[in-house]
Structures are given as C-alpha cells and as structure tokens.
Amino acid sequence: MAKSSDLARIITGCKSGDAESFSEVVDIYASRLYGYFYRLTGNREASDDLLSELFVKLVEKIGSFRDGSFESWLFKIASNIFYDYLRDKQRQKKSFEVQKRQLESEVTEAEEYDNERFDKLQMQLGRLDTDTRELIMLRFYSQASFKEIAAMRSEPIGTTLSKLHRGLKKLRQLME
C-alpha cells in the first residue's frame, strides 16, 4: 500500500501519461484486483482478461479521476467491468440457447422427414412383388454381394443384376 503522498504523486504522473507511474499503480493494485476478479468469476483466465481490461480503462479514464479515494474509484471501474462481463456472458448464453433450440428444431424436422421417407419406403417395398422385394433386402439390408445373391438363388449373376436393376427402377417410380 502506498502512502497518500506517494499515491498523489503516482496519480499526477499517470494523468500526465508517465509510463512509470502507471507501472507503479499496477504494482500496487494488481494482486488485489486480480483476487477481486477471481473471487467473482472463479476463473483464472477470465480474471486475467478482466484485470488487463481494467488497466486499459485506467489509462483511458485516469483524466476523469478527481479528488477522493483513488482505490474506491479504481474498484468502481473494476465493478463496472465485471458487470459488463456478466452481461456479455448472459448474451452469449442466450445466443447459445437460441442456436441450440434452432438446431434441435432442424434436427427434429430432419428426423421427421427421414421417418416419413422411411415409412414411405416401407410401404412402397410392400407394393413390390415378393421376389423383387427379397432381392432388394438381400442386397441393401443384408449387404450380400451380387455373387452371393446369385448363388443363394441358384441363378446366373447377370440375371440377378438385371432383376435387381428392374426392381430398383420400379421402387424409384413408386417413391416419386
């Protein structure tokens, strides 16, 4: 803690733009102000940022300091900076909540669209003949190769490919 005569000299030096005087203010108050911010935020990084912002404000506003308690004036600036920080955090939180709700809405709409398409696909698969439906299921749901399907059905691979191609073409038409 500086004596009041030393503090008056330091403040006068700050008002005239003396870098050494600003350095002395930082030396005198940095740890207390950091502690103040840390107790309010519980976050080291935020406290460092707020402390840096405070000293920038000090440089900008030192000319507005009039007689009175310099420490009270400095802590009032610190308090204002903290409340600005809280308001900004609230804005960010609200913005995040809005974005989250929009994303959830979009996902829900996409899921509904996918569910509708799936239901439609199921219905249209039911309209295909049993042989074609079985071919499509073996290929796309069982992930069997064309060669495996042809072997299971005891038919040439060309026949299997041709039947599957015609079946998919019909299913596409039904889906439109």
N, C-alpha and C positions, 0 to 999 in steps of 0.2 A: 504494500500500500504506500502510495507516495504522499508526502506532506502536502498540505494545501498550497504552500508557496511553490513547491516543485510542480504540482499539478497545474497551477495557474500559468507557470512558465511553459509547460508542455502544451497546454491548450492554446496559448498565444502562438507558439511555434506551429502547431497544427493549422491554425487559422491562416498563417502566412505561407502554408504549403511546405513546411520543413519536413523532409522525409524522416529525419532522425527523431523528431517529436512524435510522428505517427508510430514509429517503431517502438518508442517508449510506451505509448498507450497500449500497443499490442502486448508488450512485455508485462505490463501491469495488469491488464484485464483479460487476456486470452484464456487463461486456465479457468477463471471464474465463469466467464461467459460460455466456454465450452461445456463446463459442468451444468450450467443452467439449461443449455440446449439438450444435453444428453439426458438429463433427468426428465425433460419434457417429451423427447422423442424416443428414448431408449435405443437409439440407433447411432452408431459411431459415424457412419458415412454422412447421414443427414445432419448430424451435429457439426461435422467439419464443413459441410456446404453452407449451413446457416451461419457459422462463425465467419467464414470467408465473405459471405454476403453482408454481414454486419460491418465488417471493416471497410468494405467498398462503400456502404452507406455512410459510414463515419467520414470518409474522405469527401463524399458528396455534400453532406449536411453539416459539417463542422462550423461553417459560417453562420448557421442558424442558432447555434448554441449561445444563450445569453447567461447572465449570472444565475447562479443556483447550483444545485448538486449535479456535477458532471456525471457522476455514477448513475443517478436516477435518470438523467437524460439518456445515457447510453443504454441502460436496461429497458427504457421505454422503447427505444428503437429496436432492441432485441425482441421485446414482446411483440411489436408490430410485425417484425419479420417472421416470428413463429406463427402468428395468426394468419399471415399471408400463406405460409407453408401449409397450414391446416386447410385453408380454403382451397388451395390448389390440389391438395390430396383428395378433398371431398369431390372436387370437379372431376378429377381423374377417376375416382371410384364410381361416380355417377355415369361418366362416359363409358367406363368398362362395363357397368351393369347394362347400359343401353345396348352396347355392342354384343354383349353376351346374350341378351334377350333376342336381338335380331338374328344372331347366328343360330340360336336354338329354334327360332321360328322357321328359318330357312331349312335347317336340318329336318324339322318336323314335316315341312311341306315336301321336301325331297323324299322322306320316308313314305309319306302318304302316296306320292307319285309312284315310288317304287312298288309299294304294296298294291296299288291299283294295277300297275303293269303286270305284276306277278299274278294277281288274281285273273287278269285278262288272259295271260299266257296259259294258266292252268285250264281255264275254260276252253280256249281255242285248241289246246292239246287234246282235250276230251272230244272235240269235234273231228279229230283225225281218225283214220282207220287204225285198228289195233296194231297192225304190222308196222305202219309208219311211226306211230307213237313209240313203239318199242325200240325202233332204230334210233330215234332222236334221244330217248332216255339212255340207251346204251352208250351212245357217243358223247353226249354232253353231261349227263348226270353220273354215269359210271366211269366216264373218262376212258372208255375202252378204245383201242386203236381200230382203224378200219380193218386191218388184217385180223384182229381178234374177233370183231363182229362177224366178218365173213366166215371165219372158222366156226363160230358158235352157230351160225345159221346154215352152215354147210352149203354155201353158195360162192360163186366167184367174187373176188373183191370188186370187180367192175360193176357187177350187179348191185352190190351193197352200196357203192358210191352213187350209182345212178338213182337208186331208191331213196337214199338219204337226201340227195340233191333235190329231187322232186318233192319230198316231204317238207323240207325247209322252205322251198318256194311256196308251197301251199300254206304253210304256217305263217309266213310273212304276209301273204294276201289276207289271211284271216285276221291278223293283228292290225291291219290298216283300217 
